[in-house]
Amino acid sequence: MSATKLFDEDLPVDMGKIPLVALNMNVRKQLSLYLNPCSAVAADWMAVAELMGFTYLEIQNCAARRNPMADILDAWQARSADATVGRLLDILEKSERNDVVVELRPLMELDVKRYMEKRNEAPVQVPVVDSCVTRSAQDITVGDGPEGSPELFDAFICYCQSDFKFVHEMIQQLEQTESKFKLCVFDRDVLPGSCVWTITAELIEKRCKRMVVVISDEYLKSDACDFQTKFALSLCPGARTKRLIPVVYKPMKEPFPSILRFLTICDYTRHQAWFWSRLAKALSLS
C-alpha cells in the first residue's frame, strides 16, 4: 500500500513527508490499545519499536512503563527525522498488523488533512479589488520596514490568552533588561486582517530563531497553540536545533503534553531564582 494518498483529485499528499506530530491524541490512543497487549500470534509494540530502530535495552526499559507504545512514539518522534506518518504505516505493514492499518488509516488521513489545511490555509481574496492596496507578504508585523525589510525576532512566544500576564512578565524580563531580546508576541506585534495560520507559519519558520512554549492547562485546550507547537516541531525533527523551549510557570492539573516530553523544560515553579537567566541563555545560543 503506497504512503501517498489522494484527499481529492487535485491534492496529492505524500504521507512519507508528513511529520508524526500531525497525529492527534485519538490516533495515538488507538495505537496503544492495539499494540500494548503482548501477543503470541501478532506483532505488538516491541516489534514495532524494533523496526523503528530502538535497541533491545531501550525496549526492555520501556516495557516497565504503563503505556509503552505511547512512550515509544514520543521517543521516535523526538529523535528521528524519519518519524513520519507514512513511515509509521510502512512499519505497521511490515509488522503484518494490517488490521491496525485498516482501522486507523482513515483517522490518520483525517489528521493529516487537518494538519495540511492549517499549514497551507490562505486568506480568501477576490483577484482584483478596486481601491484596495494588496498587503505585501512582508507587511505582517508592526515593525516591518517601509521598503519591504522584514522584522526579525529572537523568539516566537506560543501562549494562550489566559497566560498573558506571565507573557507580560516575560516581556519585561527579556526585552526591557540587559538581555534586550526581541520577542514576537502575536497580540502585540502582528497586524490585523491576515489569515492567522498563514502568518503564524511565516513568523515561526522565517522570522523567529526559536519558539518559547508557555505550557499550562489552558494551553492544552488551545487549537492555535496546538498548531504552533506541531508546526515548529515539524521544522526541527529530533529537536536537533533546540528550536523549542517549553516553559512551565504554574502547577498543572493535566499531564504534561507528550509531544514535548523529551525536551528539557524551563520550570518557573521549581527554579524561580535562576529561571530567567536559564531562559535567556537558551535564547542566546547560536
Disulfide bonds with the S-S distance in Angstrom:
none
